[in-house]
């Protein structure tokens, strides 16, 4: 089954909900980044939540989610778009530990419990929305729950989970975001809190073959649940040789000449997809000439 995401409402519109299956998307990121198990779980959780945050946007809006803790993995960076495209990477992909006391991958140890969660929303306008909160647990889901409550003032429950096979491939990945809208009464909040407290691990449900629809049905029951949208999600990097070329031009003619004389060419690798772009001396000379002629 291809990865996809659903948008829904419940409790007569007072609750907004998202659920996603992201197994293939996270596996593609793992393959490109060569992440080890614990790093895969951290990256996968962040990409899963990032995909849902991207789906909250419109048009060509881009959401950049960065979790930068003091753990050995370093920062996690995820970009997502309203059309379901998502990409991500970690600074140090080769991080893995024994399971934690709960028998789960020790994501908090990899991420660290001191640091910041930042979200940048690029809507194409001059000013970008930026929100920032401290890391609260390093478990990703709890950190984004705190972000929504304190930076966007939206009471939310965020869940994401990743199961990793013994060979480090991704067995299952998925997540949900449930948000309480203004005007909801205390009974709605109490009911949600009870259902979420009894909810099984999301990765377990995905590994059992539960769809995003079934996940929300189990989480929210029959509280007037309505599915409003269904959209594919996928790993998709928007890098290209043309974009790298423009970046090289931005360095200026003098720097390009140094590349020609000292390195006899240039290459650049995209952090997100690990695609490497090569430029020959002839190509660099043409870029330098384009600057001189402008």
C-alpha positions, 0 to 999 in steps of 0.5 A: 500500500502506498503511503497516504494521509487523511484529514478529518474532523470529529465531535461535530467539527470541534476536533481536527485530525490527521493520520498518515501511513509513512512507511515507504517515505521513511524507508526512502529517507533511510536508504538515502541517508544510511541511517542506523536504527535509532537514528531512523526512528528519530528521523522517521517520527519527525518526517511523519509529523512534518508531513502532516504539518505540511498538509495543514498548509496551502499551495506552495507553502513550505514547512521546515521543522528542525529539532536540535538537541544535545544528543550524538545524532545532532540536528534533524531537519525536515522540509514538507509541502502542502502537496505531500512532498517531504524530505529530511536528514540527520547530521549523524545518521550512524547512531544506534543504542540498545533499547530503552527501559520501555523496550523501545528504540532510545530516540531521546538518547539520540536526540538529547533532552536539551535543545530547541524545536523550531518551525519555519513556515514559508508562505511566499510572503516577505515575512516567514512565520517562525516558532520555537520552543525548548525540547521537552523529552527528545521523543519527538511526539511529545516535543511537537505536542508542546510546540503546538500548545505553546507556540501556536496555542492549539491544544494538540495530541501528536503521535508518531512511531517507527518500527525498524527491522533487524536489517535496519529497513523500515517495517512500519511508520505512521502517525496522527495529530489531533487538535481541539478547535476553539469553542470545544467544551470540557467534555470533548477534551476529557473524552479525547484525553481518555481515548488517547491515554488508552491508545496503543503504539501507532507503529504497532497499528501500522504494522498490523495493517491498520489504515489511517482511516482505521487509526482515526476510527480507533482513536476518535470512535464514532464521534461524528468522524468525517474524512475530508481529504485523502492525499499521497505522501512521498519522499521528494527532494527538489534539488537539481543541478540548476539550483546548485548552479545558481548557488555557485554563481552566487559565490562570485567570479573570483571564487569560481576561478579559484575552483577552476585553478585549485580543484579543476572542477567542483561538486556538491552533495544535497544533504537531503537526498545525497545526490551529488552534482559535478561541474567540470572546468568548462562548466565553471568557466561558462558560469564565470563568464555569465557573471562577467557578462551580466 
